Amino acid sequence: MNPKRLIFLILGCVCLALGTIGIFLPILPTVPFYLATVFCFSQSSRKLHDWFIGTNLYKKHLQSYVEKRGMTAKTKRSVILSVTLLMGFGFYMMARKGIWIPCVILAIVWIAHLVYFLFGVKTIQP
């Protein structure tokens, strides 16, 4: 196997594991890791890619986004909530120590995240 495909295979497996853990832990966002999994598997192995898009994990969390460029309101809320909690915790910890420049950067990233999910990703009916 060529090194590029091996790297994508390993990255795909790591993203799959992190995304699956993210289903149970709100700290890890599921959707971005599963998007990365789809990409990595498509670059490494057609068989793994086909397997992943056939799983219930893919169908529940990503299929609507990939096919229709949109998400259900429930999925959008889940993504926004988990990222907000994670970034809020990071913001709180840095603000407690008086580290303000990273707080400002994190706030800008959070606002961009909200704008993208609220206005850039269309809401579809389940």
C-alpha atoms as a printed R data frame, in Angstrom:
    type eleno elety resid chain resno       x      y      z
1   ATOM     1    CA   MET     A     1   0.000  0.000  0.000
2   ATOM     2    CA   ASN     A     2   1.336  3.408 -0.870
3   ATOM     3    CA   PRO     A     3   2.189  5.745  2.056
4   ATOM     4    CA   LYS     A     4  -0.418  8.386  1.151
5   ATOM     5    CA   ARG     A     5  -3.232  5.825  1.236
6   ATOM     6    CA   LEU     A     6  -1.934  4.408  4.514
7   ATOM     7    CA   ILE     A     7  -1.925  7.864  6.131
8   ATOM     8    CA   PHE     A     8  -5.503  8.510  4.966
9   ATOM     9    CA   LEU     A     9  -6.538  5.077  6.226
10  ATOM    10    CA   ILE     A    10  -5.095  5.753  9.688
11  ATOM    11    CA   LEU     A    11  -6.605  9.265  9.802
12  ATOM    12    CA   GLY     A    12  -9.970  7.865  8.722
13  ATOM    13    CA   CYS     A    13  -9.936  5.275 11.496
14  ATOM    14    CA   VAL     A    14  -8.949  7.881 14.101
15  ATOM    15    CA   CYS     A    15 -11.701 10.256 12.917
16  ATOM    16    CA   LEU     A    16 -14.231  7.415 12.962
17  ATOM    17    CA   ALA     A    17 -13.284  6.559 16.551
18  ATOM    18    CA   LEU     A    18 -13.419 10.204 17.699
19  ATOM    19    CA   GLY     A    19 -16.739 10.798 15.937
20  ATOM    20    CA   THR     A    20 -18.254  7.717 17.517
21  ATOM    21    CA   ILE     A    21 -17.029  8.769 20.959
22  ATOM    22    CA   GLY     A    22 -18.572 12.170 20.207
23  ATOM    23    CA   ILE     A    23 -22.017 10.576 20.039
24  ATOM    24    CA   PHE     A    24 -21.781  9.846 23.750
25  ATOM    25    CA   LEU     A    25 -19.593 12.753 24.887
26  ATOM    26    CA   PRO     A    26 -20.829 16.230 23.979
27  ATOM    27    CA   ILE     A    27 -17.243 17.488 24.137
28  ATOM    28    CA   LEU     A    28 -16.374 15.887 20.775
29  ATOM    29    CA   PRO     A    29 -18.350 17.033 17.727
30  ATOM    30    CA   THR     A    30 -19.569 14.014 15.751
31  ATOM    31    CA   VAL     A    31 -20.367 15.563 12.373
32  ATOM    32    CA   PRO     A    32 -16.958 17.099 11.559
33  ATOM    33    CA   PHE     A    33 -15.172 13.878 12.484
34  ATOM    34    CA   TYR     A    34 -17.535 11.819 10.334
35  ATOM    35    CA   LEU     A    35 -17.053 14.234  7.423
36  ATOM    36    CA   ALA     A    36 -13.312 13.769  7.806
37  ATOM    37    CA   THR     A    37 -13.849  9.991  7.942
38  ATOM    38    CA   VAL     A    38 -15.747 10.020  4.649
39  ATOM    39    CA   PHE     A    39 -13.016 12.082  3.013
40  ATOM    40    CA   CYS     A    40 -10.135  9.987  4.382
41  ATOM    41    CA   PHE     A    41 -11.776  6.682  3.489
42  ATOM    42    CA   SER     A    42 -12.531  7.945 -0.026
43  ATOM    43    CA   GLN     A    43  -8.815  8.721 -0.432
44  ATOM    44    CA   SER     A    44  -7.595  5.423  1.022
45  ATOM    45    CA   SER     A    45  -9.990  2.578  0.267
46  ATOM    46    CA   ARG     A    46 -13.104  2.358 -1.879
47  ATOM    47    CA   LYS     A    47 -14.226 -0.643  0.158
48  ATOM    48    CA   LEU     A    48 -14.029  1.232  3.484
49  ATOM    49    CA   HIS     A    49 -15.703  4.283  1.963
50  ATOM    50    CA   ASP     A    50 -18.597  2.190  0.666
51  ATOM    51    CA   TRP     A    51 -18.862  0.417  4.024
52  ATOM    52    CA   PHE     A    52 -18.970  3.680  5.978
53  ATOM    53    CA   ILE     A    53 -21.638  5.336  3.835
54  ATOM    54    CA   GLY     A    54 -23.738  2.201  4.312
55  ATOM    55    CA   THR     A    55 -23.650  2.390  8.127
56  ATOM    56    CA   ASN     A    56 -26.414  3.784 10.307
57  ATOM    57    CA   LEU     A    57 -23.904  6.233 11.820
58  ATOM    58    CA   TYR     A    58 -23.403  7.862  8.431
59  ATOM    59    CA   LYS     A    59 -27.081  7.803  7.562
60  ATOM    60    CA   LYS     A    60 -28.137  9.318 10.876
61  ATOM    61    CA   HIS     A    61 -25.531 12.067 11.146
62  ATOM    62    CA   LEU     A    62 -24.293 12.936  7.646
63  ATOM    63    CA   GLN     A    63 -26.359 11.628  4.769
64  ATOM    64    CA   SER     A    64 -28.768 14.571  4.698
65  ATOM    65    CA   TYR     A    65 -25.881 17.040  4.810
66  ATOM    66    CA   VAL     A    66 -23.893 15.362  2.055
67  ATOM    67    CA   GLU     A    67 -26.857 14.786 -0.276
68  ATOM    68    CA   LYS     A    68 -28.899 17.937  0.328
69  ATOM    69    CA   ARG     A    69 -26.289 20.306  1.778
70  ATOM    70    CA   GLY     A    70 -28.503 20.708  4.814
71  ATOM    71    CA   MET     A    71 -29.200 19.299  8.273
72  ATOM    72    CA   THR     A    72 -32.275 18.699 10.340
73  ATOM    73    CA   ALA     A    73 -32.955 21.246 13.076
74  ATOM    74    CA   LYS     A    74 -32.187 18.597 15.717
75  ATOM    75    CA   THR     A    75 -28.762 17.849 14.198
76  ATOM    76    CA   LYS     A    76 -27.947 21.548 13.911
77  ATOM    77    CA   ARG     A    77 -28.908 22.113 17.547
78  ATOM    78    CA   SER     A    78 -26.755 19.181 18.612
79  ATOM    79    CA   VAL     A    79 -23.706 20.453 16.715
80  ATOM    80    CA   ILE     A    80 -24.132 24.036 17.918
81  ATOM    81    CA   LEU     A    81 -24.679 22.961 21.530
82  ATOM    82    CA   SER     A    82 -21.690 20.626 21.694
83  ATOM    83    CA   VAL     A    83 -19.318 23.143 20.105
84  ATOM    84    CA   THR     A    84 -20.663 25.963 22.290
85  ATOM    85    CA   LEU     A    85 -20.142 23.911 25.451
86  ATOM    86    CA   LEU     A    86 -16.625 22.915 24.444
87  ATOM    87    CA   MET     A    87 -15.593 26.412 23.403
88  ATOM    88    CA   GLY     A    88 -17.328 27.933 26.421
89  ATOM    89    CA   PHE     A    89 -15.304 25.696 28.732
90  ATOM    90    CA   GLY     A    90 -12.083 26.702 26.953
91  ATOM    91    CA   PHE     A    91 -13.059 30.360 27.101
92  ATOM    92    CA   TYR     A    92 -13.844 30.112 30.813
93  ATOM    93    CA   MET     A    93 -10.548 28.399 31.629
94  ATOM    94    CA   MET     A    94  -8.502 30.962 29.682
95  ATOM    95    CA   ALA     A    95 -10.463 33.941 31.067
96  ATOM    96    CA   ARG     A    96  -9.873 32.686 34.616
97  ATOM    97    CA   LYS     A    97  -6.134 32.917 33.994
98  ATOM    98    CA   GLY     A    98  -6.405 36.300 32.255
99  ATOM    99    CA   ILE     A    99  -5.343 34.998 28.822
100 ATOM   100    CA   TRP     A   100  -7.394 37.402 26.708
101 ATOM   101    CA   ILE     A   101  -6.010 37.244 23.164
102 ATOM   102    CA   PRO     A   102  -6.858 33.527 22.738
103 ATOM   103    CA   CYS     A   103 -10.266 34.288 24.292
104 ATOM   104    CA   VAL     A   104 -10.935 36.849 21.579
105 ATOM   105    CA   ILE     A   105  -9.806 34.422 18.867
106 ATOM   106    CA   LEU     A   106 -12.006 31.677 20.324
107 ATOM   107    CA   ALA     A   107 -14.969 34.059 20.481
108 ATOM   108    CA   ILE     A   108 -14.489 34.989 16.806
109 ATOM   109    CA   VAL     A   109 -14.304 31.307 15.820
110 ATOM   110    CA   TRP     A   110 -17.442 30.575 17.855
111 ATOM   111    CA   ILE     A   111 -19.349 33.438 16.208
112 ATOM   112    CA   ALA     A   112 -18.225 32.236 12.759
113 ATOM   113    CA   HIS     A   113 -19.395 28.738 13.682
114 ATOM   114    CA   LEU     A   114 -22.826 30.056 14.703
115 ATOM   115    CA   VAL     A   115 -23.178 32.170 11.574
116 ATOM   116    CA   TYR     A   116 -22.226 29.225  9.361
117 ATOM   117    CA   PHE     A   117 -24.640 26.764 10.959
118 ATOM   118    CA   LEU     A   118 -27.507 29.220 11.327
119 ATOM   119    CA   PHE     A   119 -27.253 30.869  7.910
120 ATOM   120    CA   GLY     A   120 -24.939 28.742  5.755
121 ATOM   121    CA   VAL     A   121 -26.368 25.275  6.348
122 ATOM   122    CA   LYS     A   122 -29.980 25.011  5.289
123 ATOM   123    CA   THR     A   123 -32.473 23.376  7.613
124 ATOM   124    CA   ILE     A   124 -34.286 20.424  6.093
125 ATOM   125    CA   GLN     A   125 -37.273 18.429  7.279
126 ATOM   126    CA   PRO     A   126 -36.546 14.956  8.677
